[in-house]
Amino acid sequence: MAKEFAKAFYNSKRWKDCRRAYIAKRIAIDGGMCETCHEVPGYIVHHKIELTPDNINDLDIALGFNNLKYDCHICHQKENVKDGPADGLVKYEFDSEGEMVVLPPEK
């Protein structure tokens, strides 16, 4: 969930265009796999340096590809433990026919 100061940014055309272009770049590189675990498709474009009220207008931080990462939901949650633990999140993969298979929870 975006912090109040960042809501306008995340709803902006500039961010949406940047996000779309970054995902397209990642798809061209490796099919859009998670940049952290490299095991499942990416789910969210994540800022490596978290946006703050002081840096949100710094284009290198807010929109620079060098500060972005395409992570799956699990890896994103692990990096942002403050948002809640990754335990209990549904993990999945795809079988040879392309059907989604829900994996049992890790112990």
C-alpha positions in Angstrom: 0.0 0.0 0.0 1.4 3.3 -1.1 2.1 5.9 1.7 0.0 9.0 1.6 2.8 11.2 0.2 3.4 8.8 -2.7 -0.2 8.1 -3.8 -0.2 10.9 -6.5 3.1 9.7 -7.8 2.0 6.0 -8.1 -1.2 7.2 -9.9 0.7 9.4 -12.3 1.1 8.7 -16.1 4.9 9.1 -15.6 5.1 6.2 -13.1 2.7 4.0 -15.0 4.7 4.5 -18.2 8.0 3.9 -16.4 6.6 0.7 -14.7 5.3 -0.6 -18.0 8.6 0.1 -19.8 10.6 -1.6 -17.0 8.4 -4.7 -17.1 8.8 -4.8 -20.9 12.6 -4.6 -20.4 12.6 -7.5 -17.9 10.4 -9.6 -20.2 12.9 -9.0 -23.0 15.8 -10.0 -20.7 14.5 -13.2 -19.0 10.8 -13.5 -19.7 9.9 -11.3 -16.7 11.1 -13.6 -13.9 11.5 -12.3 -10.4 14.9 -10.6 -10.1 15.5 -11.9 -6.6 14.6 -15.6 -6.7 14.6 -16.1 -10.5 12.0 -18.9 -10.0 8.6 -17.3 -10.7 7.3 -14.4 -12.7 7.7 -10.9 -11.4 4.7 -9.3 -9.8 5.6 -5.9 -8.6 8.1 -3.2 -9.6 9.9 -2.3 -6.5 12.2 0.7 -5.6 15.5 -0.5 -4.3 15.9 2.8 -2.5 12.5 3.4 -0.9 10.7 6.5 -1.8 10.5 9.2 0.8 9.1 12.7 0.9 12.7 14.0 0.4 13.6 11.9 -2.7 10.3 11.4 -4.5 11.1 14.2 -6.9 14.6 12.8 -7.6 14.1 11.3 -11.1 17.0 8.9 -10.7 15.4 7.4 -7.6 11.7 7.6 -8.5 11.9 6.7 -12.2 15.5 5.5 -12.8 15.7 1.9 -14.0 18.8 1.4 -11.9 16.7 1.9 -8.8 13.9 -0.5 -9.9 13.5 -4.3 -9.4 10.8 -6.7 -10.7 10.0 -9.0 -7.8 7.5 -11.8 -7.2 5.1 -11.2 -4.3 7.0 -13.4 -1.9 10.4 -11.8 -2.5 8.9 -8.3 -2.3 7.3 -9.2 1.1 10.5 -10.6 2.4 12.3 -7.4 1.5 9.6 -5.4 3.1 9.0 -7.3 6.3 7.7 -4.2 7.9 4.6 -4.7 5.7 4.0 -8.1 7.3 5.8 -11.4 7.1 5.9 -13.5 4.0 4.7 -16.6 5.9 1.3 -17.7 4.8 1.5 -16.2 1.3 0.3 -18.6 -1.4 3.2 -19.9 -3.5 2.6 -21.4 -6.9 4.2 -22.7 -10.1 3.0 -23.8 -13.5 3.0 -27.4 -14.7 4.0 -28.6 -18.2 0.5 -27.8 -19.5 0.6 -24.2 -18.2 -1.8 -24.9 -15.3 -1.2 -23.2 -12.0 -0.2 -25.5 -9.1 -0.4 -24.2 -5.6 2.6 -25.3 -3.5 2.3 -26.5 0.1 3.6 -24.0 2.7 7.2 -24.2 3.7 8.1 -25.4 7.1 
